[in-house]
């Protein structure tokens, strides 16, 4: 059986599948209710009078408008407990969605610039991840550099991270893509790789295919975050396939930020047909309208994805992760049992 008789049947199948989430900005899981509560707890003055006012502000039509409210929201994250609570809340939602492994991004520059200690940021996040491990959710922590800032700033952030590298598995590149190509950060990524860290970069979301080429050839990425616009260049697609690289695709994010005008035009199926190892992720779920299962269901309904295509996406989430093959195997076996 490759199709589903009813959307509810497809949704139930998606809910039952084990999944990994590989593209999640922990600051982007800050729900309006938690933003308001943390502001009150920490004595942070917000420009919003209520949770409803915050939710109304979560309306935007492009990446920069989103980032403006995203960075405002960060102001409520002040101490280690705040970061722990934020991460624990995301993990509780992920667990409901049958997410068994998470690879979480965090943006230390967005916090240290406000006077928050690097140790408090990474300590709170890592503490929640450790507690989730006891419940069967494995994890990797990815530190991202903000690309609208300088490479010198990124180098300073890597300096701050050195005492905590036992907690950090890789480095990524996020924030405003246009005008900030990957080669701007060539030296800091070379240094990160020499330190044994995995290399990732957001590329080809709003930026051109050339940014994806740079992520490959200049940064030497182990995985590509987004990568939608790679489809505009057949040679680039072939290169990604040949290198066996995974794309961490975020359907509801793409819709909310107008990367696609409608999910029926989303390139996810074309990615799979081209042989790309695409995955489904939530990106910044508090802002974009849904966590992992919501993203799976929305894009699966829009594209009428088959059972086999959905299984492939679930499998890709584990094979594209930084788990060792032996760690992937039990999850892949469970997916196969449902297929």
Secondary structure, 3 states (H helix, E strand, C coil): CCCCCCHHHHHHHHHHCCEEEEEEEHHHHCCHHHHHHHHHHHCCCCCCCCHHHHHHHCCCCCHHHHHHHHHHHHHHCCCHHHHHHHHHHHHHHHHHCCEEEEEEEECCHHHHCCCCCHHHHHHHHHHHHHHHHCCCCEEEEEEEEECCCCHHHHHHHHHHHHHHCCCCCEEEEECCCCCCCHHHHHHHHHHHHHCCCEEEEEECCCCCHHHHHHHHHHHCCCEEEECHHHHHCHHHHHHHHHHCCEEEECHHHHHHCCCCCCHHHCCHHHHHHCCCEEEECCECHHHHCCCHHHHHHHHHHHHCCCHHHHHHHHHHHHHCCCCCHHHHHHHHHHHHHHC
